[in-house]
Every structure is written in C-alpha cells, then in structure tokens.
C-alpha cells in the first residue's frame, strides 16, 4: 500500500529559493515517449492574431536528440496550403516556427544547447508582428534572459502585421505534433501559460531572486488570457488538462496515468522548493543521463520515463552499466526506493551511493573498483555489501543481508550527517536493523557508518535486460521511511554557505577603457583582480591585489603568462580590445602576522582573508630557509598560486589533486606560466614536502627561483583557496577519449573553470560563463599565453550541478588525469538548468 512520507523537521529549507513572492508550483506532468502521451484541444474561432505569448517550465532528457515537441497547433500537409505554429527541442536546440499560406512565415533556430537534465528551464516565446523592427517580432527568453541574435544559427522573421499561427478550429497538441514530423517530449512540463492577443516579456512570469540572484517563477497577474488563452497547472489528477485561466479552455489528456505507482505521471517535481507538509516539494533528484555508461563505453545506459527508469536495453552485449543520480548528499537524512526488474536472475546488481567519479577506460567488471572506488553498495548476490575501493579495487564479498532478485524493491536510508547507510528489501531492513533504531541514529546494524563526502545515489548492473525504477519522493513511497528521513529534492538539501556567489567571485566584460572600473564594482570587495584583453594577441594578463596595490589601480601587477617581476610587468595598461576581469573578494582588512608574537607560522606575513569564501591573499618575504606562512583561512588551502614579486621566476602552483605516481601533491610543482606537466620529487620544490594546514602553508629555499618559495629577501604573493561546498571545487577527473566525455559533479553551476593536465604537456585553459553565456562553452583563454580568446572546437557544457567535457581529445585524452578549479554562478540548491 502506498504511503506518503511524513518527514518531520526539514533541514535546508529556504523560502528565498522559491521566489521573493513565495510563489509555489505544486505539480508537474511527466511525458514518457514510450507511452506516446500528449494533451489536445481544438481552438475556438479566430484568425490567430498578431500577438501571442507562451510561458512554460521544462525539465528534459538530453539523451533524446530527436525532435521533442512542446507545443504545436494547426494541420501540416506539406507544400502550400498548410499552417502550423510550433516550438520544440531538436538535437537539444530550441526551434520556433510558423508556416502557412497567408500566414507569417518564420523559423528561429537557437544555438543554445539545452542539455541539462538536473534542473528546470523557463522558456518564454513571444510573437508580435506589429513590431516595426523584424528581429523584435519573435523573442525568446531562457531563465529570464532574452536571447540575442548571436544565439541563433538562423532566423527568418514574419512579415510586419502578418497573422501568426493557426486559424479557427485548428487542433493543438502539447507534447507531440498534430501531424507531420513525429517527436514526443521526453521530460516534464509545469506552469504552462498561453496569452492570446498580448505580447509580454519574461518578467510577467518570473523574477530575479534578491537573495540568490537566480530566476524564479512568480504568479501571473497580467490580465486577460484572451479568447484562446489557457493556464495549465497539471494539479487536478482527474483532469490533467484543466484550464485555470478562467476561460475554460481545457485540454484532453491522452496516455497519461495518475494511478499510484511507478507509472504515475503527475509528480511533485517542481521549480519551486517549499514545505508541502509532507515530503517537501522542489526540484527532485533523477538519474543523470550525462553521467552514465559502462566500464568500456560512456553514455550507453538507456534512461527513460522522466529519467527515473534506467536499463532494459534489450541488448545482448554484457557490460557493467553504471549511472548516478543528479543530486549529492553531504548532510541531512534521505530515503529513496529502487524497484529492480528483469528476466535474468542475476547476481551482478549493485544499489547504493558513490562519492567519486566513474572514470573511463577501465576494462571489465572484475576491475569495477578501479573505476568506482568510493561506492558503497548492496549487492544482489546473497545480499552482500561491497565497497570496491576498500579493497584496493578488488570487490570482496562481505556478509550483510538477503539476496534480491527481479521484482524486489530496495529501500535506501542514508544519514549523511553521520555517514550511515541502511538497506531494506521489500520493506524489511537488512542485518536485523529496525525502523526505530534507524530513526534514532543507532548504527549497530547499519551497512556502513562513518562515511564522509558528498554522495550521490548510484545503481549498476551487468545484464542488459535488467531495469531499475527509482523514486526519490516525486510520488508516494511504497514503504514508510524512518522518521526524520526525507526525499531527495532541493527543498530538503541544506542551505549553502554562500547563497549568491557573485558577492565573493564575479566576472566582468567591458571595453578596454572601462574594464578596470567595471571590475572594481563587482563582489562585496574587489580585492584580487585578474584582467585580460580577450580580443588581441600578445597582450599580457594583469593580476593585482589590495595588499600590494592598495588603490587598486592595477599598479603594481604581475603577468601570469610570464616570469616577470612587478617592475618588468610595468604599470597597468588598459586593454585595446574588450577586456575580461575575474574578481575575488578577500575580506574586509589586511592582517599583519608577527609570527614570533602569534605563534602562527615562522615567517612574518600580511594576509587578507575571506574564510567564508575560502580565499586569502598573502604577502611575505623569504628568509632563505624553510618555513611556514600564515594564510588566515581556518582551513587547509587546496589551491595556491605563488609568485616572486621582485625576482624573475615562474609562478608556482599547488593543487591538492595533482598527485603524480608515488609523489604527493606537495612534493611537486606546476608553473602557471608554462605548459609543463607535473614534475619533480622530494624536497626540491617550494612546499617543503609538507601539506598545508588550517593555519599555514610551508615553503622552502631550493637554490632555484623557479622552484623556491623562500629565497632570502625576495617578496612573494600567494593566492590561497580552500573548497566551500556549493561555491568552489578543486578536483580532478580522468579522460575517457570520447566525445561523450566525463561528467564532473561540483554541487553548483560553474561560472569559471581552469583546467590543466597532470599527465602531459598542455596549456592552462580558462572557460567562463560570461564569455560563453550559453552552452556550448568553447572560448578559451590560456594563463600561459597572451593570446586572444579563441574557439578550437573543444567544448564544455556548464550545468546546474557541474560540467561535462564534450570532445574527445585535449582536455579528455584517454587515461590522462586533469586538475581543475571551479567557482560557482549558483549553488545547485538554487540553480536553474543551463
């Protein structure tokens, strides 16, 4: 019997995430192509008019690259004498079209790649043929941003004052085309408005949240919907197409189910997180089609039914299929259910959690652990529990509970606060655990406890006919969760430390004369500014900070593309072309640390620290001996950029994921101004073969300025960062050599990414979301060159919860290790799809 999850106290609730108005969208409607679902109605008499506005929230499956129809109206018969108005997603790009004899002809093909399955998009399409300027007659907004002409591959505009779309008594469909080209929507719709006879902007349906800086829904209060207008909330289970505009323009629902269970298409997955006095409502976890594959081949796991069904391919090839959820858990208590189906009674099935990536080219299921080292799973064979990484990559069977087979339902309860996980089979908690002891936090009979990290749900299997159906709380659970455990959605995720990252890191683009002034207006204090002329070659980067340049006029500065001293770098020079500025906030004041008086470190220093954002600037003078320097972060730095200010020497880089064989990351060095690979061993490097601590980092004198951090009398500046969940990430990934490259979970939508190969000679590459406002992101700047920005067809997708490599070489060479630094535009809890 299905029951609702009453979860009690909810951590991480944030009214701001749902909009300043507190507006709530209660339901969404799932479209599963396998069911051929659609909504249909016949429009009343009329000539189509010259003005129309559509607004809808969409959550999609980018694995479906064929046409996904959102809205169509009018017959399609080819040639002349036909008419249709439609907008759809084709090849992950948005297309707006009207056709017809005597009607306004237009085609608008967007270049924006809509490949983010982990959050919601807001689309607004406006037609207004009365506009005198042709480019204003069709407008398209994504998440409140009006798409510029540069975001379209081609545009044909309707003639001025032409009648758009349909005539009287035309049939309209949502989720499928009326006639002609086929293509069913694969995803979810919510809050669908059509305003007949009025052309409106996106701000009639949404607003920028004052706390998070993200686009959120608001109640439409703009007046009449017009003759054929409608408002679909999908909140009436007995009438999914009920019109709530007051017009009574209801739609007939076809091939949807509202019956309790896995086939129920009316779900609580919503772009607005709020307390529904049950399980909480928000953007729910699904399985991630961008983070799936086999040990040998990425991206081949079938994903369907709103990304909640995986597997069941019918293939005869046997691989180790792996797929992760879209959301990670680092604190809080969560519950979800997994129905295992298939015709083969297999012992090779895994259900659990994983805090690491699934790396590419490891061969064979026996080497599963090498690709999956941080997974904790319940195995179908005799109910074993397996942590692959715990045994050096070799899966060792550990006794736990009962085996499970097709048609068994597995429940997972995960207490991320204590790192404890339990599994149930058909409502019976394994290893003699009880619901009451799970609720009170008794860990005696748990599968594991004491786990740490950000874990995502994961399933894996070997036989291709096997299928998993997951439920994270979008619909009623089959069994009652332990008290205090809740579904996995953005309402229940904890509030991030930093709600609006732009107060601590931001990016500016402006003409060269104005870029410095624009940069200094960013964040709550522009304390470290990095400027590059993005239009011209052979122009140095310019980096300066508020300790060494108290007036922040750009002098003195250093060039990260060379080994110059401050004197050699010279005074600030405004870019002659457009400039880009990356800006960090380092707190409110400089702190002078007398090491002998404070006992912190052994070398005196001045630092300016912003522990909330994990960033500090440190200035000190080398002593000619090994020593330690205070950084002010209260956490160990995971990325340090170190430069001699008055000595010609390379930039030194410490990155905590840059291990090279047996040498720890602090036993080696990168140079930010060169393309060298990660080289060297032992103490002959600037970090004195010592890891940073929460108070100091270590430096050494080696006799080589390019590898020293404490040359006597030399002034140094160090930029230090430590990770802040939801704001910054300093990690690594392994290339798979495939155009369907690695997905990297960050827990936020990136604003800035810096990449470097550990394994091979390669450039330091910077991507950001201001120079590429939409996917694909492919405009590169190099820290070790003064070149202008350029695209080399090496795209990356920035996503609501991380990023995905979209090419098969360069930053994705098979088996090469890459380090990265990422800073957020928005924490995932508040992110829209990108």
N, C-alpha and C positions, 0 to 999 in steps of 0.2 A: 504494500500500500504506500502510495507516495505521500510524503510529508514535507512541510515547509521547514526551513532551517531557522530556528529562533536563536540567534547568536548572542544575545545579551549585549554586553559592553562592546563598542567598536572603537578600535584604535585608528588614528589617522583620518578621522572624518574632517572634511573641510568644506564648509558652505561656500567659500570663495571659488572652489573648483567648479561649482555649478553655475556660476554667473553672479554678478553683483545683485541681480534681481532675485536670486534664489530660485530661478525657474527650473522646473523639473519635467523631463521627458520620461514617462513611465515604461513605455513598451517599444519594442522594435519588431519587425516582421522579417523572418528569415526566408530567403529564396534558395532552394536547393535544385540545381539544374536537373538532377536525376528524377525529380518529381514533376518537371515542367510546370512550375507554378506561375500564375500571373493574376493580376486584377484587371477587370474590364468594365467599361461603361460606354454608352452611346451618348455623345454630346448633343445638347439642345440646338435648336435652330440658331444660325448666326453666320457671319461671313469670316470668322476667325479674327478680325480686328487687326489693329496696327500695334497693339501693346500687350505684352504678356510678361509675367514674372513667375518663375519656378524656384522653390527653395526646398532642399531635401538634405538630410544627413545620411551618409552612406558608409558602410564598412564592408570591405570587399576581399576577394581572394585573388591575389596577383598571379597565382599559378594558372588561372584561367586566362589565356591570352587571346581567345576568340572574342567575338562581339558579345558584350553584356548590355542588353537593352535596359535602360532605366525608365524611359517614357517614350511612347510613340502614339501618334494619332493620325488617322487617315489611311485610305487604301493605297497599296503600292502594286502597280501592274507593269511597270517598266515603260520606257519610251515617253510619249506625251500623254496628257490627259490623266495624269495621276497626281496625287498630292499627299504629302506627309510632313509632319513636324516630329522631330525626334532628337533625343540626346542619349548617347550611350558611351560605354567604355570599350575601346577596341585596341587590342595589343597594349593594354594598360594606359592608353591615352584617351582623353575626353574628346568626343566629336559632337558637334551641334549642327543639325541640318534641317532645312525646309526645302521642299520641292513642290512643283505643281504648275500646270498651265494656269496662267492668270494669277499666280501667287508669287510672293517674294522668294527668289531662289538664293539660298546661302549655304555655304559649307564652311565650318570653322574647325580646323584640326589642331588640337592643342599638342604641344611638345612635352607637356608635363607628364612624367612617368608616375602613374598612380599605383605604386607597388608596395604600399604599406598596409599590411593586414592587421596590425596590432592596435589600431585606434580608429577613430571616426573622422571622415572628411565632411565638410559642409560645402555643398555646391549651390550657387545661385546663378541662374541663367535669366537674362532679361532681353526681350525683343522690343525695340521701339523704332519702327521705320519712319517715324516723323522727324527723327534727328537729321539735321542738315549735313552733318559730317558722317561719312559712311562707316568709319570704324566705331562710331558710337551706337550703331543700330543693333548690334548684338554684343552683349557684355557677359563676362563670365568671371565669377569670383570663386576662389578656393579658400576656405577658412578666413573669410573676410577680406582677402587680398584680391583686388581687381587685377586680372591677368593682362599684362602688357602685350603689345603686338609682337614683341620678340619671343613670347612664349607659345606662338602658333607657328606650325610649319606651313600652313596656307590658310588664306581667308578669302572667301567670296561673300560680298556683302549684299543684303537685299536692297532693292531699289527704294528710293525715298517714297514714303507714303504707300508702299505696297502692303497688301494684306498678307499676313503671315499665317502659315499652318493650315488649319482644317476649315472645311465648310460645314454646313449644318448636317446633323445626323451622322457624323463620322464616328467610327469606333476608336476608342482609345484603350491602350494597354499599358500597364506598369509591370515591368519585369520581363517582358517579352514583346517582340514586334508583332503588329497586327497581321501583316502579310509580307512577303518578300524574304529578305535575309533573316535567317534564324539567329538565335542567340539569347539564352536566358541569363538573367542576372545571377551571379554567384556571390551571395553575401547577404547584407541586412540593409533595410531602409527604416528610417524613423523621421517623424515630424515632416510630412510632405505637404507643402503649400503650393497651390496654383492661384495666382491673382489674375483674373481675366479683365483686360481693359486698362491696366495700370502698369507702368514701368517703375520698379522700385530697386533701390540699392540693397546690398547685403546687410546694411545696418538696420534694416527693418526687421531682421530675423536673428541678429546676433550682435555681440559687442565684445570689445577687448576688456578682459577682466582686470580690475585695478590692482589686484594682489599678485596675480601670476603672469600678467602680460599676454595671456592666451585667449584665443577666440572661443566664446561660449554662446549657447543659444539664449534667446530672450523670447518672451511672449510677443506674438504679432498683434499689434494694436493699430494697424494702418488703415482700417476702414473696410469697405465693401470688398468682397471677393469677386464681384462681377457675375454675369449670368452663368458661366460655366466653371467658375472657380470652385475650389474644394480645399479641404484641410483634413488629411488623414493622420490619425493618431495611432491607429492599429491597437487600440486598447480595449476593444469590445470583442471578446472571444467568439460570440455568436454572430458577429457582423464585422469581420476584419476590415472591410472596405467602407465602414460607416464614415460619412462626411460630417465633420464637426464645425464646418464654417457657418452653418445655419441655412445653407442653400438646399440641403437635401440631395446633393449630387453624389449619392452612394455608388460604390464600385462593387462588382460581384467578384468574390474571391474564388479562385479555381486551384485545386490541387494543393491546398494548404491543410495542415492539421493543427487543431488546438486541443487534441486529446493528450492527457498527461502521459509523459514518457519521452523517449528519445526522439520521436517524430514531431513533437510539439514545436510549431514554428513561431508561436507568439512568445517572445522571450523578454527578459528584463535587462538585456544588454542595451546600454543607453549612453549617449554622450554626456549625460549629466549625473554625477555621483550624488546620492542623497540617501537618507535613512528612510527606508520604506516600512519600518517597524517589523522587519523580517530578516532577510539575509543581507540587506543593503543593496542599492542599485547603483550601477556605474558601468564603465567600460570593462567588460569581463575578459578574463583570460580565455584564449582559444589555443589551438595548436598552430604552430608557426610554419607556413609553407616555405618561408625563406630560410628556415633552419632545420632542414631535414635531408635525408638521403640514406645511403648505405655506406658501409666501410669503404666500398670501392667507387661509388658514384654519388655525387651530391644531387639533391633536388628531385629524387625519383619516387619518393613516398607519395602515394595518392592521398590527397586531402580534399574533403568534401563536406557538404551539409553544414555550412557556416563555419568551416574549419574545426568542426568538433568530431568528425569521423576521419580516421586515418587507416590506411591499409586496404586490404581487399582488392588487390590489383588484378587478380586472375592470372598473373604471370606465372610461368613455370620455372623462372630463374630464382635461385635461393641466395639471398644476401642477408646481412644483418641490417635491417631497417631501423633508423633512429629518427625521432622527431621530438622537439622541445615545445613547451608552452611559451606564450608571448610575455608572461609576467614572472618576475622573480620575487622571492620572499626572503627578507633578511631579518624581519621582526614581525611579531604578530602570530596568530594561530589560524590555520587554514584547513579546510576539508574539501575533498573532491572525490568523485566516483568515476570508475573506469569499467565499462562493460566490454568483456573480451569475447569475440565471436570468431568463428571459422569452422572449416570442415576437418582440418587436420588436428588431431590431438597431439600437440607438440609440447616438448619440454623447454623450448627455446623462446621464452617470452619474459620480458622484464618490465616492471612498472615501478616508478619511484621518482627520485629527484636528482638533479645534476647541477653542480656549481661551476663546471668547466665547459670549455668549448668542445665540439665534436670535430676533430681535425681530420684532414682529408684522405691521405693515401695509404693508411694502414691496411694491410691485406688480411682478410679472413676473420671470421667470427672468433677464432681462438685468440686473436690479438685484440679483441674488443677493448680491453682495459687500456691499451696504449692510446686509443682514440677517445676514451671515455673514462679518464682516471678519477674523476671526482663525483661519480654517480653512486647512489645508494638505492638498491632495487630489491623488490620482491620477485622471486623467480618462480616460474610455473612448475619447475621440476621439484617434486617432493617438498614444495613450499620453502625452498632455500632463500636465504638473503645473501646478496652479493654486493660487495664494494670492490670493484676491479682494481682501483689504484692502491687499495690497502695491501695488495699482494704483488706489487711490482708489475702490474699489467696482466697477471695470470689469475683468472677467475677461480676462486676457491669456494666450494660449496660449504655454507655454514647453516646448521640446523636452525629453523625458525618456526614455521607453521605448516599448514596443509598445502598440498599442491592445488593448482587451479587449472581448469580446462575451459573450452568454449562454452559460452552462455553463463559463466560465472561473473559476478560483479564484485570488483575490488574497490574498497574504500581506503582512502589515504587521509590520515590526520597528521599534520606537521606543525609542531610548535617551534617556530623559528627563533623565539626568544631563548630557548634552552637547547636548540638544535636536536630535537627529539622527534622521531617519526614512528608511527604505528600503521599497520595494515590490517584490514578486515576482509574476509571472504564471505560474501552473501550475508552481511550484517554481523558476522561473528569475528570479533577481534582476535588476532592470532597470538600465539605464545602465551595464552591464558590472560591476556590483558582484558580489562573491563572498561566500559564507557565511563564509569565514575572515577576510576584511577587516572584515566587519560584527562578527564576534566580537571582533576585536582593537581595534575602535573607529576604524578608518581611514574617514574621511568623504569621501574624494575623489569617490566615485561615488554618494554619497547624494542623495536628492531635495532635502533641506534639512538644514542643520545650524545650530547656534547659536540655536535657538528657545528661548524661555523662557516659563514659565507652567505652569498646570495644565491639561493637555489631556485631552479625552475622545474616544473613538472616535466617528466620525460617518460616516453614509452619506447620499447624496442621489441623487435620480433624477427623471426628467421624465415618462416613460411609465408609466401606472398598472399595466400588466400586469407590470412588472419587479418582481423579488423578490430579496432578499438573505437568505442564511442565514449566520449568524455563529457562530463557535466561538472562545471566549476560553480554552479549555483544559478546559471541563466534560467533554469527551470527548476521545478521542485525536485529535491533529492529523494532517492528511493528509501534511504535509511536516515534516521535522526542522527545528526552529528553530535559529538560530545559537547557539552555546554561550554561556551566561550570560543568554539571554533566556528569559522565563517567561510563563506565562499570567497573565491579569489577574484576580486574586482578592484577598481581604482578607489572606490569609496573606502574599502577596508585596508588598503595599503596605508602605511604610516605617512604622516605629513613629512615632506622633505625638509632638511635643514634650511635649504635656500629655495623659497617658492618662486622667485623671479631672478634667474641667474644674471640678467642684464645689470643688476646692481653691483655685481662683482667682476663680470667679464662681458665685454661687448665689442662690436666691430663697427667701424665707420668706413664709408666710401664717399669720397668727395673730390672735387677738383684739387689739383696740387696746392694752389694758394690757400685753400681753406681747410685742408685735411687736418692740420695740427689743431686749429681752433675747434673743429668738429669733434676730434678725438678727446680733447680735454673736457668736453661737456658730457662724456659718457661715464657710466657707473656712478657709484657714490663717492668716487675719488679716483681720478686717473693718475695712478702712481707709477705704473710701468707702461710705457707706450712704445709700440713697435710699428714703424711706418715703412711702407714700400711703394715706390712708383710701380703701378701694375701695368702701365702701358708701354714702357720703354725699357730696352735692354741696357746692360752695363751700368745700371744705377744701383748703388749700394742700399741695403737695408739700413735703417737708422733706429737704434734702440737706446732709450734713455729712461731715467727713473728719478723719483723725487728726493732720494738721498743725495745723489751726485749732481743733480740738476734741480735745485730747489725751486727755481722759477718755472720749470717745465717748459722751457722754450726750445728744447731739442739740442742744447749745447751744455755740457759735452755729451757725445753719443758714441756708440760703438756699432760696427758693422758685422752682423753675424755671418756674412758671406766671405769674410777675410779675417786675417790675424792682426789687423791694425790696432795700434794704441788709440786712446782718445784723441791725442794730438794729431795722429795721422788721419783719423776719421774726419777731423775738422769740424767746422760749425754746421748747424742744421741747414739743409738745403731743401726747399720746398720742391716736391715732385713737379716735373714739367708736364706730365700727363696726369690722369686721375690717380689718386692715391688710395691705398687701403691702410687702415690702422687697426691693430689688435690691442686692446686696452684692458689692463687688470687693476683692480682696487687692492691696495696693500695696507689698508687700515688708516688710522687717524693720526699717528705720530711716530716720529723716529725715536728709537730707544737706544741709548748708549750703554753697552755692556762692558763694564770693567771686570774682566774675568777673575782677577785676583780678589776682588771685593765680593762678587756674587757667587763665586764658585761654580759658575756655569761656563764650561769651556776653558781653554788655556790661552786663547788668543783674543785680545780685545776686539770688539766689533761694534758697529752701529747697524741695527736692523729696523725694518718697518714691516710689521706683521699683521695679517688678517687671518687669524686662526679659523674663523667661521668658514672662510672660503679656501682654507688650506694653502695660503700663498704668503711668501715673505721675500723681501729684498734685503740682502746682507752685504755690507761693505766692511772690509778688513784689510790689514797689511800683513804680508807674510813675514815670518820670523826666521826663515832658513832652516827650520826644524819641523818635524811632525807635530801636529797639534789638533785641537778641536775648536770649533767656532759655533757660537750660539745662533740659532735661527728663529726662535720665537713662535714656532708653530704649535707646540704641545702635541705634536705627532711626528713620526719619522718621515722625512721627505722621501718621496718615491721618484721624483724627477728634480735634478739640479742642473742648471746651466751656469757654468763658472767661466769667468774671463779676467785675464790680467788687463788692468786699465792702462798701465804705463809701461808695458813690455809687449813687444811683438811676439805673439804666441797664439796658438789655436784655442778656440772655445772648447772647454771640457764638458762632457755630458755624462751624468749618472742617471740611469734608468733601472728601476728595480726588477724589471723583467728581462734585462739584457744579459742573461747567463750564456756562457759560451763553453760547452763541454763541462769540464770539472771546475772551471774558474767561476767564482761568484761574481755577481754584477759589480761589486765594489772592488774587484781585483783587476778591472779593465777600464777602458775609456773609449767613448766616441768623440769625434770632433764635429761640431755643428757646422763648421765652415768647410768641411771636406766630405767626400763620398766614401771614405774608408769604411771597411767593415769593422766589426767589434774585435779588437786585437789586444794582445799582451797578457801577461800573467803576473801574479805575485804583488810585491810592494812597489814595483817600479811605475806606479800610477798615482794620480792625485789624491785618491781617497784613503791612502794609508792602509789598504786592505781591510777596511773596517766599515761595517754598515752604519748608516746614520741612526741616531736615536731620537727620542721625542724632544730632546733639548739641543743636541749638537750634531754637526757633521764633521767628519775627520778629513784632514788634509796632510800632504806630505811634500817634502822637497826631494826631487829626484835627480837634479842636475840638468834636466831637460825642460825648458819652459813650456813646451807643448804638452808635457805630462806632469807638471808640478802644480801644486796648489798652495805652496807656502814659500816661494822664493823670497829671500831676505830683502826687505824694503819695497817689495812690489805691492801695489794696491790692487785689490781684487773686488769684483762684484759677483755675487751669486744670486740667482733667482731660484727659489725653492718652492716646490709644490708637494702637498700630500693629498690623497684622494678624499673627496667629500661625496658621500653617496647621493646620487641624483644630480650632481653638479660637475664632477670631474672623474676621469678614469685614465689610469696609466697602465696599460696592459699589453698583451701580445697575442698573436694568432699565428697559425701555421698555414702557409699557402697550399691550395689544392690543385693549382694549374688548370682550373676550369673556369669558363666564362660565368658559370654559376658559382661564384666564389664564396669564401667564408662569410657567414653572418656573425657579427660580434655584438653581444649584449652589453649595453652600457648602463641601462636603467634611466636613460634620458635621451632626448632628441639632440643630436650634436649641433653645435654652432661652428665648431672649429676642430679640425683633425690634423695632426702632424704624424707622419709615418717615416720609418727607416727600417731597412733590412738589417738584421743582426748577422746574417749568414754570408752576404755577398756585398761587393762594392755597389753602392747605389746612392741616389740623391736623398736628401731630406725633403719631403713633399708636404706642402700645406694646402688643404682644401678648407673652404668655409662656406657658410650658408648665405652670406651677403653677396658674394661674387657669383654664386650659383643659387638663386632664390628658390629653385625647384629642382627635382631630380630629372635627369642625372646630374651629379656633381662631377665636373671634369676639368675645371680651370685650376691649373697648378701654379703655385709659386714655390721656388726652391730656396731653402735657407742658405745653401752653399753656393748660390749663384746670384748675380744681379739681374738675371733675365726678366723680361716682361712675363706676365701670366700667359699661359698657353694651354690649349687642349690637345692631348695626344691620344684621344680615344681610349682613355684609361679611367672609365667612370666608376664612381662610388655612389651608392644610394644612402642619403641620410634618412633615418627612420625614426619613428616616435620612441623607440626603445633601444636604438643602437645604429649600426651601419652594416652595409653589405657590399663586398667587393664584386664588381660587375665585369671583370675582364680576366683573361687567363694568364697574364704574364706581369712583369714589372713588380707590382706590389702583391703578386699572387703566384710566384714561382713555386712549383710543387716542392713541398717539404722544407722550404725556407721559413725561417722564423722572422716575424716583423714585430717591432715595438711601435706603440702609438701613444700619443697624448690627445685626449679629447676633453672639450669643455662644452657645457650644455647651453642650448637655447631654452629648453624647458625640461624639468623633471618629468619622467614618464607619467606620474600620477595625474598631471595636468595637460599632457600633450595631446594635440590633435594629430591625425595621420599626416604624413608629408608626401 
